[in-house]
């Protein structure tokens, strides 16, 4: 069961009846509306021996392919996805969908897999550092509000729909498609590391849909939002937005974020939070939060919750549910116990 496995959410036991055969990395999952199947996104090109160009739909019990879903061909990997009505919104490193230019962001019909032309926001302007390091346009992560009306996405771009949008953009979603919002910020325009053209790594919208948090890599540079978690309000859809708060690691990458009513959980290979004065060190006021931590949603300060974990490359996935928080990583020790690559925390 390489690359995709199912387990009992209560006991952690592997479900041996779920046995899809996927020939490449799975980067994203989304539950289908029928409650019996799920969508996969990643770098794979086949599932169960049949062509599946970076997207597939499989039975949630067995892993068998769902008949009738034949996705349009994406020419590169999917990094994230959300199901919104009968549209499957995709973000990734792809540049074409079904042979048509759709850089980094697109949608498929959730029933048939056909390309959905209503999500065409024309991402462009791959960033280039002062030393000439660049990369193709891509979307690293995205999220959709619970009511399906707002999309926020982050990645390597500097224009969206012909308008300046540096690494982060907000769009409105309706039954007829997607439209760029007037909401914008210039805070992700500055360069961080000269080796990293784009440095946003994760984004999550609050349960009530009124604000979101973005997390970054990039090293510690005063006055920037590098190596930090930043809260932004949606509010009025205007430009020059500033973060409500910023929590700095002091020079370590954050890769993932999940918001609940009580906390903003962040993961990466960070050593500290509350560390605006640190430069790859613990500055005044810094608190140790290795690999995972929790931030107060209103004050932006680290909460006392501190389970600790091996840092490794970092905590790449955080998934908050009504039952608790699932943590995905490349390491094997969490809270001083053996939890190989996957852990679960019941939450109050």
C-alpha positions as a Python dict, from the first residue, in 0.01 Angstrom:
ca = {
    (1, 'X'): (0, 0, 0),
    (2, 'X'): (263, 248, -112),
    (3, 'X'): (186, 621, -125),
    (4, 'X'): (-176, 602, -5),
    (5, 'X'): (-311, 418, 298),
    (6, 'X'): (-626, 426, 510),
    (7, 'X'): (-642, 375, 886),
    (8, 'X'): (-908, 370, 1157),
    (9, 'X'): (-931, 723, 1294),
    (10, 'X'): (-997, 593, 1646),
    (11, 'X'): (-752, 304, 1682),
    (12, 'X'): (-494, 391, 1417),
    (13, 'X'): (-513, 39, 1272),
    (14, 'X'): (-436, 10, 900),
    (15, 'X'): (-740, -70, 683),
    (16, 'X'): (-619, -360, 467),
    (17, 'X'): (-926, -350, 240),
    (18, 'X'): (-828, -9, 98),
    (19, 'X'): (-563, -97, -160),
    (20, 'X'): (-522, 152, -445),
    (21, 'X'): (-204, 127, -651),
    (22, 'X'): (-68, 478, -714),
    (23, 'X'): (252, 525, -914),
    (24, 'X'): (360, 859, -766),
    (25, 'X'): (332, 1095, -471),
    (26, 'X'): (-13, 1188, -339),
    (27, 'X'): (-7, 1551, -222),
    (28, 'X'): (-377, 1627, -164),
    (29, 'X'): (-705, 1458, -72),
    (30, 'X'): (-1065, 1577, -76),
    (31, 'X'): (-1378, 1390, 28),
    (32, 'X'): (-1641, 1360, -245),
    (33, 'X'): (-1997, 1474, -187),
    (34, 'X'): (-2132, 1118, -201),
    (35, 'X'): (-1960, 1030, 127),
    (36, 'X'): (-1823, 709, -31),
    (37, 'X'): (-1534, 828, -247),
    (38, 'X'): (-1245, 1070, -246),
    (39, 'X'): (-1034, 1271, -486),
    (40, 'X'): (-655, 1239, -503),
    (41, 'X'): (-410, 1496, -632),
    (42, 'X'): (-33, 1474, -669),
    (43, 'X'): (248, 1386, -909),
    (44, 'X'): (119, 1039, -1006),
    (45, 'X'): (17, 949, -1360),
    (46, 'X'): (-171, 624, -1303),
    (47, 'X'): (-398, 465, -1041),
    (48, 'X'): (-466, 92, -1041),
    (49, 'X'): (-281, 62, -1371),
    (50, 'X'): (-503, 312, -1554),
    (51, 'X'): (-392, 659, -1665),
    (52, 'X'): (-470, 925, -1405),
    (53, 'X'): (-284, 1247, -1492),
    (54, 'X'): (-224, 1393, -1143),
    (55, 'X'): (-593, 1366, -1036),
    (56, 'X'): (-812, 1063, -963),
    (57, 'X'): (-1128, 959, -781),
    (58, 'X'): (-1138, 634, -586),
    (59, 'X'): (-1377, 437, -369),
    (60, 'X'): (-1307, 524, -4),
    (61, 'X'): (-1359, 165, 109),
    (62, 'X'): (-1157, -27, -150),
    (63, 'X'): (-945, 221, -345),
    (64, 'X'): (-1105, 114, -675),
    (65, 'X'): (-1139, 385, -939),
    (66, 'X'): (-1481, 550, -960),
    (67, 'X'): (-1639, 493, -1301),
    (68, 'X'): (-1722, 801, -1506),
    (69, 'X'): (-1452, 1027, -1364),
    (70, 'X'): (-1196, 1089, -1641),
    (71, 'X'): (-988, 1394, -1548),
    (72, 'X'): (-847, 1636, -1800),
    (73, 'X'): (-470, 1598, -1833),
    (74, 'X'): (-259, 1821, -1607),
    (75, 'X'): (102, 1858, -1717),
    (76, 'X'): (249, 1880, -1367),
    (77, 'X'): (166, 1803, -1007),
    (78, 'X'): (-126, 1908, -787),
    (79, 'X'): (-31, 2046, -444),
    (80, 'X'): (-372, 2118, -292),
    (81, 'X'): (-743, 2083, -369),
    (82, 'X'): (-1089, 2171, -238),
    (83, 'X'): (-1434, 2051, -344),
    (84, 'X'): (-1671, 2345, -393),
    (85, 'X'): (-2016, 2239, -512),
    (86, 'X'): (-1960, 2048, -838),
    (87, 'X'): (-1615, 2201, -893),
    (88, 'X'): (-1287, 2052, -777),
    (89, 'X'): (-1054, 2350, -733),
    (90, 'X'): (-688, 2258, -783),
    (91, 'X'): (-364, 2436, -702),
    (92, 'X'): (-23, 2313, -809),
    (93, 'X'): (276, 2337, -1039),
    (94, 'X'): (83, 2254, -1358),
    (95, 'X'): (86, 2500, -1648),
    (96, 'X'): (-181, 2342, -1868),
    (97, 'X'): (-507, 2155, -1811),
    (98, 'X'): (-649, 1960, -2103),
    (99, 'X'): (-393, 2132, -2326),
    (100, 'X'): (-518, 2480, -2232),
    (101, 'X'): (-304, 2725, -2034),
    (102, 'X'): (-401, 2729, -1667),
    (103, 'X'): (-94, 2819, -1462),
    (104, 'X'): (-107, 2696, -1105),
    (105, 'X'): (-484, 2723, -1046),
    (106, 'X'): (-774, 2551, -1218),
    (107, 'X'): (-1091, 2352, -1166),
    (108, 'X'): (-1237, 2025, -1286),
    (109, 'X'): (-1596, 1912, -1300),
    (110, 'X'): (-1628, 1701, -984),
    (111, 'X'): (-1850, 1442, -1156),
    (112, 'X'): (-1683, 1394, -1492),
    (113, 'X'): (-1333, 1533, -1440),
    (114, 'X'): (-1365, 1759, -1744),
    (115, 'X'): (-1184, 2094, -1733),
    (116, 'X'): (-1402, 2368, -1585),
    (117, 'X'): (-1324, 2695, -1759),
    (118, 'X'): (-1500, 2912, -1502),
    (119, 'X'): (-1190, 2921, -1277),
    (120, 'X'): (-940, 3112, -1491),
    (121, 'X'): (-758, 3375, -1287),
    (122, 'X'): (-450, 3398, -1513),
    (123, 'X'): (-169, 3364, -1262),
    (124, 'X'): (157, 3504, -1398),
    (125, 'X'): (482, 3677, -1306),
    (126, 'X'): (704, 3410, -1152),
    (127, 'X'): (923, 3576, -891),
    (128, 'X'): (1299, 3619, -935),
    (129, 'X'): (1545, 3693, -655),
    (130, 'X'): (1828, 3946, -673),
    (131, 'X'): (2064, 3661, -755),
    (132, 'X'): (1849, 3540, -1045),
    (133, 'X'): (1685, 3237, -878),
    (134, 'X'): (1339, 3175, -1020),
    (135, 'X'): (1085, 2897, -1074),
    (136, 'X'): (765, 2845, -1276),
    (137, 'X'): (432, 2987, -1161),
    (138, 'X'): (266, 2761, -907),
    (139, 'X'): (17, 2747, -621),
    (140, 'X'): (166, 2598, -307),
    (141, 'X'): (-152, 2587, -95),
    (142, 'X'): (-511, 2707, -98),
    (143, 'X'): (-823, 2712, 117),
    (144, 'X'): (-1194, 2784, 68),
    (145, 'X'): (-1425, 2931, 331),
    (146, 'X'): (-1684, 2699, 484),
    (147, 'X'): (-1965, 2869, 292),
    (148, 'X'): (-1778, 2824, -38),
    (149, 'X'): (-1772, 3196, -118),
    (150, 'X'): (-1403, 3279, -71),
    (151, 'X'): (-1083, 3128, -206),
    (152, 'X'): (-738, 3223, -79),
    (153, 'X'): (-425, 3084, -244),
    (154, 'X'): (-49, 3126, -208),
    (155, 'X'): (246, 3049, -430),
    (156, 'X'): (489, 3174, -693),
    (157, 'X'): (318, 3456, -883),
    (158, 'X'): (311, 3836, -886),
    (159, 'X'): (-1, 3903, -1092),
    (160, 'X'): (-350, 3751, -1091),
    (161, 'X'): (-610, 3843, -1355),
    (162, 'X'): (-372, 4117, -1468),
    (163, 'X'): (-354, 4281, -1124),
    (164, 'X'): (-57, 4293, -882),
    (165, 'X'): (-82, 4011, -628),
    (166, 'X'): (246, 3907, -468),
    (167, 'X'): (241, 3541, -360),
    (168, 'X'): (-107, 3564, -204),
    (169, 'X'): (-447, 3639, -353),
    (170, 'X'): (-815, 3625, -261),
    (171, 'X'): (-1097, 3543, -503),
    (172, 'X'): (-1474, 3526, -478),
    (173, 'X'): (-1647, 3204, -578),
    (174, 'X'): (-2000, 3186, -717),
    (175, 'X'): (-2199, 2932, -916),
    (176, 'X'): (-2074, 3098, -1234),
    (177, 'X'): (-1703, 3097, -1153),
    (178, 'X'): (-1419, 3279, -976),
    (179, 'X'): (-1341, 3651, -973),
    (180, 'X'): (-1037, 3822, -825),
    (181, 'X'): (-1118, 4016, -509),
    (182, 'X'): (-1002, 4372, -450),
    (183, 'X'): (-840, 4243, -131),
    (184, 'X'): (-460, 4263, -156),
    (185, 'X'): (-142, 4306, 47),
    (186, 'X'): (211, 4410, -47),
    (187, 'X'): (363, 4246, 260),
    (188, 'X'): (480, 3944, 57),
    (189, 'X'): (640, 4151, -216),
    (190, 'X'): (987, 4180, -51),
    (191, 'X'): (1246, 3910, -99),
    (192, 'X'): (1344, 3677, 184),
    (193, 'X'): (1635, 3444, 110),
    (194, 'X'): (1812, 3509, -220),
    (195, 'X'): (1781, 3133, -282),
    (196, 'X'): (1399, 3123, -246),
    (197, 'X'): (1186, 3314, -502),
    (198, 'X'): (854, 3233, -329),
    (199, 'X'): (827, 3163, 42),
    (200, 'X'): (461, 3115, 140),
    (201, 'X'): (399, 2753, 237),
    (202, 'X'): (54, 2718, 395),
    (203, 'X'): (-277, 2897, 448),
    (204, 'X'): (-596, 2824, 642),
    (205, 'X'): (-925, 3014, 678),
    (206, 'X'): (-1092, 3050, 1019),
    (207, 'X'): (-1405, 2842, 1085),
    (208, 'X'): (-1625, 3154, 1072),
    (209, 'X'): (-1473, 3258, 737),
    (210, 'X'): (-1372, 3610, 843),
    (211, 'X'): (-991, 3578, 862),
    (212, 'X'): (-702, 3354, 768),
    (213, 'X'): (-343, 3275, 861),
    (214, 'X'): (-52, 3228, 620),
    (215, 'X'): (282, 3068, 713),
    (216, 'X'): (622, 3112, 551),
    (217, 'X'): (982, 3003, 513),
    (218, 'X'): (1267, 3232, 405),
    (219, 'X'): (1500, 3312, 701),
    (220, 'X'): (1481, 3603, 945),
    (221, 'X'): (1482, 3946, 780),
    (222, 'X'): (1362, 4246, 987),
    (223, 'X'): (1049, 4414, 854),
    (224, 'X'): (937, 4115, 645),
    (225, 'X'): (694, 3829, 708),
    (226, 'X'): (961, 3563, 649),
    (227, 'X'): (962, 3257, 880),
    (228, 'X'): (639, 3364, 1044),
    (229, 'X'): (266, 3304, 1090),
    (230, 'X'): (53, 3607, 1002),
    (231, 'X'): (-318, 3667, 1058),
    (232, 'X'): (-512, 3875, 805),
    (233, 'X'): (-876, 3987, 817),
    (234, 'X'): (-1085, 3960, 503),
    (235, 'X'): (-1293, 4269, 593),
    (236, 'X'): (-1349, 4520, 316),
    (237, 'X'): (-1204, 4410, -19),
    (238, 'X'): (-941, 4682, -58),
    (239, 'X'): (-564, 4700, -103),
    (240, 'X'): (-272, 4763, 135),
    (241, 'X'): (-390, 4509, 391),
    (242, 'X'): (-170, 4464, 697),
    (243, 'X'): (-158, 4162, 929),
    (244, 'X'): (-353, 4176, 1255),
    (245, 'X'): (-61, 4000, 1421),
    (246, 'X'): (260, 3823, 1328),
    (247, 'X'): (431, 3546, 1523),
    (248, 'X'): (796, 3498, 1424),
    (249, 'X'): (1005, 3185, 1464),
    (250, 'X'): (1334, 3374, 1450),
    (251, 'X'): (1471, 3200, 1142),
    (252, 'X'): (1296, 2863, 1105),
    (253, 'X'): (1046, 2747, 844),
    (254, 'X'): (673, 2703, 905),
    (255, 'X'): (508, 2463, 660),
    (256, 'X'): (152, 2409, 782),
    (257, 'X'): (-134, 2577, 968),
    (258, 'X'): (-476, 2469, 1097),
    (259, 'X'): (-725, 2699, 1272),
    (260, 'X'): (-981, 2589, 1531),
    (261, 'X'): (-1201, 2804, 1751),
    (262, 'X'): (-944, 2794, 2032),
    (263, 'X'): (-607, 2807, 1856),
    (264, 'X'): (-400, 2853, 1544),
    (265, 'X'): (-183, 2541, 1519),
    (266, 'X'): (141, 2577, 1322),
    (267, 'X'): (398, 2319, 1216),
    (268, 'X'): (737, 2318, 1050),
    (269, 'X'): (1092, 2270, 1168),
    (270, 'X'): (1078, 2570, 1398),
    (271, 'X'): (1251, 2578, 1735),
    (272, 'X'): (1070, 2878, 1879),
    (273, 'X'): (764, 3101, 1859),
    (274, 'X'): (723, 3458, 1995),
    (275, 'X'): (1070, 3524, 1855),
    (276, 'X'): (1079, 3853, 1659),
    (277, 'X'): (1426, 3936, 1786),
    (278, 'X'): (1585, 3599, 1706),
    (279, 'X'): (1825, 3555, 1415),
    (280, 'X'): (1859, 3179, 1404),
    (281, 'X'): (1864, 3209, 1781),
    (282, 'X'): (1630, 3261, 2076),
    (283, 'X'): (1579, 3634, 2116),
    (284, 'X'): (1415, 3815, 2404),
    (285, 'X'): (1074, 3665, 2486),
    (286, 'X'): (1115, 3353, 2268),
    (287, 'X'): (944, 3031, 2380),
    (288, 'X'): (1049, 2682, 2274),
    (289, 'X'): (796, 2510, 2047),
    (290, 'X'): (992, 2248, 1851),
    (291, 'X'): (816, 2128, 1537),
    (292, 'X'): (465, 2221, 1644),
    (293, 'X'): (295, 2493, 1846),
    (294, 'X'): (-30, 2677, 1909),
    (295, 'X'): (-97, 3050, 1884),
    (296, 'X'): (-379, 3245, 2050),
    (297, 'X'): (-610, 3353, 1765),
    (298, 'X'): (-670, 3701, 1910),
    (299, 'X'): (-340, 3802, 2070),
    (300, 'X'): (-108, 3623, 1830),
    (301, 'X'): (106, 3499, 2120),
    (302, 'X'): (208, 3138, 2172),
    (303, 'X'): (-23, 2932, 2391),
    (304, 'X'): (112, 2709, 2667),
    (305, 'X'): (42, 2392, 2463),
    (306, 'X'): (384, 2244, 2388),
    (307, 'X'): (388, 1869, 2315),
    (308, 'X'): (725, 1893, 2130),
    (309, 'X'): (830, 1672, 1839),
    (310, 'X'): (1136, 1580, 1638),
    (311, 'X'): (1184, 1861, 1389),
    (312, 'X'): (1327, 1690, 1080),
    (313, 'X'): (1230, 1855, 752),
    (314, 'X'): (916, 1961, 935),
    (315, 'X'): (550, 1914, 1013),
    (316, 'X'): (411, 1922, 664),
    (317, 'X'): (43, 1860, 740),
    (318, 'X'): (-200, 1964, 1013),
    (319, 'X'): (-563, 1854, 988),
    (320, 'X'): (-809, 1974, 1252),
    (321, 'X'): (-1137, 1786, 1300),
    (322, 'X'): (-1414, 1794, 1560),
    (323, 'X'): (-1235, 1507, 1735),
    (324, 'X'): (-885, 1652, 1736),
    (325, 'X'): (-572, 1738, 1544),
    (326, 'X'): (-393, 1500, 1305),
    (327, 'X'): (-23, 1573, 1252),
    (328, 'X'): (177, 1452, 952),
    (329, 'X'): (556, 1475, 946),
    (330, 'X'): (879, 1304, 839),
    (331, 'X'): (987, 1223, 1195),
    (332, 'X'): (898, 953, 1448),
    (333, 'X'): (886, 1109, 1796),
    (334, 'X'): (601, 1329, 1920),
    (335, 'X'): (545, 1427, 2284),
    (336, 'X'): (831, 1196, 2378),
    (337, 'X'): (657, 891, 2229),
    (338, 'X'): (701, 690, 1912),
    (339, 'X'): (453, 808, 1649),
    (340, 'X'): (603, 737, 1308),
    (341, 'X'): (512, 1017, 1068),
    (342, 'X'): (155, 1044, 1199),
    (343, 'X'): (15, 1153, 1535),
    (344, 'X'): (-321, 1257, 1679),
    (345, 'X'): (-400, 1500, 1960),
    (346, 'X'): (-748, 1507, 2117),
    (347, 'X'): (-842, 1871, 2160),
    (348, 'X'): (-1068, 2035, 2419),
}
